[in-house]
Amino acid sequence: MPEPFLDIETVADCCGGRLTGSARGSLSGVFHDTRSPLPGGLYIALRGTSHDGHDHVPAAIEAGARAV
């Protein structure tokens, strides 16, 4: 696993998010495509004109995302 990238608490604080669930600690990085997941990473759900990344949140979690 890569070196820690950021911690979940810092990310939530910086973007005005809130923590739910039990995930805490370091993130290994960031990804936005569930076809190329980053285990232990932060999944960013992007909304485009032809897709909505929010539809893929369950797949991101199943692929090992630590946070979304």
matplotlib code that plots the C-alpha trace (Angstrom):
import matplotlib.pyplot as plt

x = [0.0, 1.3, 2.4, -0.6, -1.9, -4.2, -6.4, -10.2, -10.7, -8.6, -10.4, -13.8, -12.7, -11.3, -14.3, -17.0, -18.0, -19.1, -18.0, -20.5, -19.8, -16.7, -14.0, -11.1, -7.4, -5.2, -6.2, -3.9, -5.0, -8.0, -9.8, -12.9, -13.2, -14.4, -12.9, -9.5, -10.1, -7.5, -8.0, -7.9, -8.5, -11.1, -13.6, -14.8, -18.2, -18.2, -21.5, -21.3, -23.7, -23.9, -23.2, -23.4, -20.6, -22.9, -24.5, -21.1, -20.6, -21.6, -19.0, -16.3, -16.9, -16.9, -13.6, -12.0, -12.7, -12.1, -14.2, -16.5]
y = [0.0, 3.5, 6.0, 7.8, 10.7, 12.6, 11.7, 11.5, 14.1, 16.7, 16.1, 16.4, 19.6, 21.2, 20.6, 21.3, 17.6, 15.5, 12.1, 9.3, 5.7, 4.3, 5.2, 7.2, 7.4, 7.8, 7.7, 6.2, 8.7, 9.8, 8.2, 9.0, 5.9, 2.6, 0.7, 1.8, 1.8, 2.7, 0.5, 2.7, 5.8, 8.6, 8.1, 11.4, 11.1, 13.3, 14.3, 14.8, 15.3, 11.6, 9.9, 10.5, 9.1, 9.0, 5.9, 4.1, 4.8, 1.2, -0.2, 2.2, 1.0, -2.6, -2.0, -0.8, 3.0, 4.2, 7.3, 8.8]
z = [0.0, -0.8, 1.8, 3.5, 1.3, 3.6, 6.5, 6.3, 9.0, 7.2, 3.9, 5.6, 7.3, 4.2, 2.0, 4.7, 4.7, 7.6, 8.8, 9.0, 9.6, 11.2, 8.6, 10.1, 9.4, 6.4, 2.7, 0.1, -2.6, -4.7, -7.6, -9.6, -11.8, -10.2, -13.1, -11.7, -7.9, -5.3, -2.3, 0.9, -1.3, -1.5, -4.3, -5.8, -7.5, -10.6, -12.3, -16.1, -18.9, -19.6, -16.3, -12.5, -10.4, -7.4, -9.1, -8.6, -4.9, -3.9, -6.4, -5.1, -1.5, -2.6, -4.5, -1.2, -1.1, 2.5, 1.9, -0.7]

ax = plt.figure().add_subplot(projection="3d")
ax.plot(x, y, z, "-o")
ax.set_aspect("equal")
plt.show()
